[in-house]
Each structure stands twice: as C-alpha cells, then as structure tokens.
Amino acid sequence: MKQFNTNHVVRLLGVVSQGDPTLVIMELMANGDLKGYLRRHRPDYENGNEPSPQPPTLRQIYQMAIEIADGMAYLSAKKFVHRDLAARNCMVADDLTVKIGDFGMTRD
C-alpha cells in the first residue's frame, strides 16, 4: 500500500510493528466513511437539537462516484483486487474528496 500514489486511494503514512497490536497510520479523512456521511446528511436525519446538515448535491454525488471509479481503476492497474468495495470502505475528506480504504481483503 505504501507504493500507492493517487488522489483516490487512502494513503498509508506508516506502520508501527514493534509491540502488540501492530499500528497502521493512515491519512486523516475527517468526514469518516461514505456510508456514515450519507446517513448523517439525509434530510430526515435526527441530530438532537441541531439542524440536519445539507445533503450532497447531485453534482457532488456524481463527483464522488467518479472518484471511487478512479480509485478502483488505479488499484486494477496496479494488479490489486479490493474484494470489498462498499460505502463503509470509502472515506470522505473535509473537501468531500472520496478515497478507497480498508484493504483487509485486498489481493495482488
């Protein structure tokens, strides 16, 4: 994963393998996974006394789909198979950039 160099795959920053458990340091994706992001931005989302955040526009949703496809195409070109593409495994940054993450089932 360290050799991945694209804007649509979560970057691996480092690994600490001394001690137990092994720690993996990934880039921060402040909005969490895409599944949670979309649920939090539903018009009917209950958020206590706070108003619901604005749902993403159609243009933003298309852009997210394009970024996911680009990330998967990159992995395919590198001969990696993700095997578990799902909204829970796509991460959303502050600027709404979406990146492929969770490589627990990746194969090369």
N, C-alpha and C positions, 0 to 999 in steps of 0.2 A: 504493500500500500504506500510505502514511503516514496516509490517512484512515480506515483500518480501525480500528474501536473495538469490539472484542468480546473476551470471555474465551477464545474457542476458535479464534483465528487468531493466529499468532505476530506480535508487534509489531515493526515497523520502528522503530528508535530513531534511525538516522541513516545518511547516506551521505557518504563522502569521495570526491569525484570529481576532485580535483587529483592529478595523477600517475597512474602506471600500476602495478599494476592499480587499478581502482575498488574501494573497500572498502565493504561493507554491514555495518552494526551492527544486530544483532537481539537481542531479549531472550534471556537465558540459559535454556536448557531442559536442566537438569542431568543428566537420565537419557537424553539423546540421542534417537534416533529410535525409534519404536514397534517396528519390526522387530527392532532390536538389543536393546531392552528385553525383549521377549517371549522372544527366544532366550536371553538371559542368565538368565532366570527359569524356564527349563524344568527339570523335576525331574531330567533326565539331563544337565544342563549340566556340563561338565568345567571346573573353575576351579582347577586345581592342587591345593594342599592345603587351600584354603578351602572351607567348605561352600557348597552352592548356595543362592542367596537364595530366599526363599519365593515361589512363583508367585502371580500375582494371583488373587484370589478371583473367583468368578462375578459377584458384585455389582460388583467393580472393573472387570471386563471389560465388563459392561453399561454402566457409567458412562462408560467410555472410548468405547464405540460411540455413546452419546448425545452426548458432547462433539464427536465427529467429525461427526456428523449436524448438530449445531447450527452448527458452523463452516462446513460446506458450505452450509447454508440461508442463513447470513449472507452468504456470498460470492454466492450466487444472487440474493438480494435486492438486492445492490449491482451486479448485472448482470455479475459476473465468473464466468468458467468456468475452473476449475483445470486440467482436462485431464490430470492425472497423480496422482489420489488413490491412494496406496499406503501401506502401513505405513512404508516408508522415508521418506515425506514428512509423517508425523505425528510431532510432537515431544512428549516426555514431561517434565513438570516434576518437581521434588522431591516435590510433594504428589500426584503421579500425574495431574494435570490434563493432558489431551491437547489439542494445538493443531495446526491445519493450518499447514504450512510449505511451503517450496520452491515459489516462484512462477515458476520458469523458463519454464513453458509456459502461464502464465495469459493469458487473452484477456478483453478487455472488449467 
